Structures are given as C-alpha cells and as structure tokens.
C-alpha cells in the first residue's frame, strides 16, 4: 500500500486492580490506530487489523464520499457483494450495508471514483488471544486480524505466520498503483514460492489479500504483548 502507519501505545492500559503481580498475571489492553491511503481513482484492498467494539461498515466507512463502493468477497457464492455510499437512503445502498460486518481480519476492496486521495483509518484494541481462520478450497479474501505485517509465511513478529499454505495454492497481492494482482504460487522449488520470495509475499499492516487454496486448511496464530 502506498502509505501506511501504525500507532500503538496511544493508550496502554494496565488493569492493575485485577492483576496479581506476584503470580505474573497481567491484563493489558493496547489500543491505537492504523492508516492507509486509498487509491484515487481506483481500487484498494484493505483489511481491518483492530477491534473497535463495533466492527461494521458504518463505523469505519462513514467518511467515504458518495459514489465510493465497498466490495466484500462471498466465498459461498464466489462473487463480490457490493455496497455503496450514497447521498440518500441514510447514506448506504443497500441501506442494510451500514451494519455489514467488518471484523478484525476481514478484508474488502474500496473503489473511489474521484481523484482525491482519502486516508482510511482503523482504530481499536489489539486482539491479544489465539485465533483460527479456516480456508476452504478456492478463493478467500482476508488480512491479518492484528496490526502485524511482513512475509506471509514468516513466523513470530516477523510476519503473518501462515506457514501451512498447501502446495500449488496461490496468494494474490493487489497493487493499487498498477491496479492489478501480483500472483505468488506456493511450490516445492526455489524459495518455496514462484516468483521467488523468502516466506512468500510481504503483506503490509491493514492490507488485504486473496488466497486460492488447493486444499482446505486452518491458520492458527496469536498476538501477545509481553
């Protein structure tokens, strides 16, 4: 993505009243925000890396201009479900799109028709827990549910840690400048990817991507503040 930033520690709240230091038990809530510049005109593939407590379209995308479109992939129908910002109907078409889910890890395309670059901001709490994401056979569109970037298969804090992508599967990374996908195939030669890339393509904080899975698999990871 052309511009991205991560501000964590905007508030680091330790629940000392419920923590027992003697037993090394702590309760930490890390809150902050991320920003990404949206291509104008054109499409940008973004993902929500934070939990706002109200993860719906109207909470995150109310500032998009009239005419902007949000495209979310439906793996059941293998098609995009469109929603638009409009000047009538409470600002959304269809009106039900205002409450569409956009939880941490969910991704979508945003299409802008004007020439003014808009900054998309996500704010909320970092998920500090284990999570699992199931990938069916075929296409899935998603992003990291936490503000972590790096090579898709790198482990620890160096990347997303999706290490079990099946051989012959593809990762499709969107280029907002060229308005095209860059495909990466999981292989058993080169660096394990074609084109060669150690641990696969690099995914930025707040960036969405497609996985075309050759066989179903589950991605499990965690994000714990030490």
N, C-alpha and C positions, 0 to 999 in steps of 0.2 A: 504494500500500500504506500501511497506517496508520502503521507505524513501520519505518524502515529506517536503517541506519547502515553506514558503510564505514570500516574501519580498515586503511589500507595503510601500509607502512613500519613495521609491527610488527617486521619484520626486513628490512633492506635489505642484502643480502649481495653484496659485490663480489668476484668471483673474481680477485683481483689476481695470483695465481700464474700464471694463464693469459692475463692481459690484457696487451696491449702498448700502453702509453700513448702512446709515440712514434708509433704507427701509428693512434691513435684507435680502437682495438679494445677494447671492454669487454664483460664478461659480468656481467649484473645479474639477480638473482632477487628479485622483490618478492613478499613473502608477507604475508598478512593474513586478515581475515575480514569477512563481511557478516552482518547480522541482519535478519530480517523477522518481525513479529508475525503469527501465523496467526489468522484469524477464528474465533471460538468462540461458538456453533456455526456451522458453515458451511464454505464453500469458499474457498480462497486459491490463486491461480495464481502459482506461483513458478518461477524458473529458476536454474540453477547458474552463477555468474559466475567460479568459481575452479577450479583443477585441484588436487585433493587428492592425486593419485597413486593413489587407489583410489576411483574415481568410481562407486560402486554404492549401491543403496538402504540396505543395512545400515550403511554407513559414515556416511551423512548422517541417516538417519531412524530410527535405533535408539532415539532418545529419545522418539519419538511414543507416545502412550498406546495401550493395547489398544482396538480399535474404530476407530482412525484409518484412513482409506482414502487411498490414493495412486492417482490416475488419470492414466495416460500415454496420449497420443494415438498411434494407429497410422495413419499416412497411407495404408497399403496397404489396410487393411480399412475405413478411415473410421469408426473406432469407438475408444472408450477401452478400454484394458487395465487392469483393476483389480487392486490388491494391498492387503492389509490387515495391520495389526499385530494380533497375537492373543497370548493368554497361553499357547498351546501351539504345537506344531509348530515349535519353535525361534524362535517369535515372529513368524512370517510365514505368510500364506496367500495364494497357494500358497507352499510352502517355497522354491521356486526364485526367488521375488521378491527374496530377500535379495541376489542377485547381479545384479539388473536394472541396466542401465547408466543412469547419470545424469551424463553427461559435461558439461563446460562448454558452455553454450548450449542444453542440453536443458531442457525445461520439463514441469511436471506440476501437476495440481490436488492439494491436500491438503484432505481433508474431516475436520473434527473434529466429534464429536457432543456433547462436553461443553461446559461454559460457561467453562472455564479457558483464558485466552489463553496460547498457547505461543509462544516465540520460536524460530524456525528459524535455525540458524547454518550458514553455509558457510565453510569455511576452506581455504587452499591457496595456490598460486602463481598469479600473474597470467600469462596467456599473452602472451608478447611475440614475436609472429610474425604472419605473414599467414595468414588463414583464408578459406575459401569455404563458403557454405551454399547448397545447391540447393533451390529451391522448386518443387515440382510444381504442376500445375494443381489447384486445390481447396484444402483446408484443411491448414495446417501449424501446429504449436504449438511455440514456441521462445522463447528470450530471448537477450540478449547473452552471448557466451562470456567476456566480460571485465567488470569492475566499472565500467561506464560507463552513465550514464543521460542522459535528455534527449529532445527530439523525435526521432521515429523516423527522419526523413529528414535531420536536421541533420548536417553534416559536421564533421570534426576532433574536438576534445574536447567539442564542444557537444551531441553526440547520438550516435545509433547508426549513422548514415551509410548507411542503406538507401535510397539515392536512386533506385533503378530499379524501384520497385514499379509494375507495369503499371496503366495507367488502367482504371478500373472494378473494380479489386481492392478488397478490404476489409481493414482491420485491426480486430480485435475486442479491446478492452481490458476486462478483468474488473474490476468494482467490488466489493471484498469487503464493503463496508458495505451496499450495496443488494442484493448477490448477483445482479447482472445484468451483461450485457455492454453496453458503450458502443461502437457501431459507427462507424467512420470510413471513408468511401469516398474513394478516390483519383479525382480529377476533373480536368478541364481548365479549371474556372472557380473563382471565389472565390480562396482561397489555394492551390488545388490539392487541397483536402480539403473534405469535407462531413460533419459541421459544420466551419466554417472554423477552421483551426488552422495556424499557420505551421509548415511542415515536419512536419505530422502530429501525432498524439497523443504525449504525453510518456510515456516508459517509464522506470520507476524502476530503480535498481540491484537486481538479483535478482528482477525482475518478469518473468513470462512473458506471452505474448500469442499470439493467433491471427492468421495471415494467410490470407485466402481469395484465392488468386491467380487472376486471369483468364487468365493465360498463364504458362508456366514461366519462371523467371528465376533468376539466381545473384547472391548477395550476397557481395562481397569486401571485406575491411577488414583493419586491423591495429591493434595497440596496442603502441607502443614507448615505454619510459621514457627520457627524454632526460637 
